[in-house]
Amino acid sequence: MKALSAVLGGFVLTLAVFASGLAFAVWILSAEPVRQAAPTSSVAELWPREPRKVNP
């Protein structure tokens, strides 16, 4: 019985690690890409038209 519970516990822990890795991968891959400023874009294109508050 002790061996069976050890195998079952190891299996459950393995599934938990796999699920957390899968959730982290989905979180990373579903993020919106950051807009890259092209070398040909002007400085005015980098700034928004309306002011936004920035919290340090």
Sequence and secondary structure as in RCSB ss.txt:
>XXXX:A:sequence
MKALSAVLGGFVLTLAVFASGLAFAVWILSAEPVRQAAPTSSVAELWPREPRKVNP
>XXXX:A:secstr
 HHHHHHHHHHHHHHHHHHHHHHHHHHHHTS       TTS HHHHS SS      
